[in-house]
Amino acid sequence: MMTAEVAIPGRARVGEGPVWDAEIRRLHWVDIPAGHIHTSDPATGQTSSIELPTHVGAAVPRRGGGFAAATAEGFATVEADGSMNIRRAILPDGERMNDAKCDSHGRLWAGSTTMDFRPGKGALHVLMPDWTSRVVLEELTLPNGLGWSPDGRTFYLADTIAGEISAFDADPGSARISRRRTFFRIPAHTGMPDGLTVDAAGCLWVAVWGGDRLARISPEGDLLGEVPMPVHQPSSCTFGGPRLDVLYVTSAREGLDLSDDDPAGSVFAVEQPGAVGMPSTAFAG
């Protein structure tokens, strides 16, 4: 049985958005309500952090250095020294960006939600390298868990509170999606689908928030197996390491009554998941 061990100790309120930076062999991840962007070295367990004056749903490396961040306001640049510049203020008060991920063309896709998760008020946005953006999909609640098939022609999106992962036909050249269909559902009494990653074979690895586990799902939508987690709220996952064969899993402490030594809020590693991931792409803007 696969097991998850603490790789990066932490006490994140809501750890999220892990992305492996192969160039420096570090894992970037965020703590959404704390406004922290963390950069961790799994080899040593050491972490350096940038603190922003806003919620940060995700932060990905930029091709020119620093990060592109999905924030409470919209989209921002964040430099290595922590300075932030809101480049696209597109969200009203009471909303924020949530999970975000770059596609293979260096465009940043991000889900927005309301602070109180009002049904139907969330949306999916795409940020282009020239810093223009558009809404791709509306009437969501808590968009999460973005990913693409290895050929880029299928796009996946979890709507956490709805308990559903949708699949779409994707056109990599135009950044457009179509033909939405239900790909997989997680029964509410067993948890909710949160962040996800897609491996090189096209299988999805999904963090099940409130379900103490990860789920591995085939490209056909069949449950292939589960990885038990030592925390109640695993939040997202990505493949990393020199060979992209270690599965790193973020987690959250928010809303739980926990002892000080509980590992929730740390990043975990599944050392032998039996799969390899796909390289991440930096934001091209």
SULCORVEN-V746939 format. One record per run of one state. SS is the DSSP state (a for helix, b for strand, c for the rest). FROM is the first residue (numbers start at 0). TO is the last residue. Records with the same first field share a line. If there is no record, write none. Layout:
# SULCORVEN-V746939
SS: FROM-TO  FROM-TO
This chain:
# SULCORVEN-V746939
c: 0-2  8-12  21-24  31-34  41-44  51-54  62-65  71-72  78-82  89-93  102-106  114-120  127-131  140-141  148-152  159-162  171-174  185-186  190-190  199-202  209-211  217-221  228-232  240-244  252-265  270-275  277-281  283-284
b: 3-7  13-20  25-30  35-40  45-50  55-61  66-70  73-77  83-88  94-101  107-113  121-126  132-139  142-147  153-158  163-170  175-184  191-198  203-208  212-216  222-227  233-239  245-251  266-269  276-276  282-282
a: 187-189
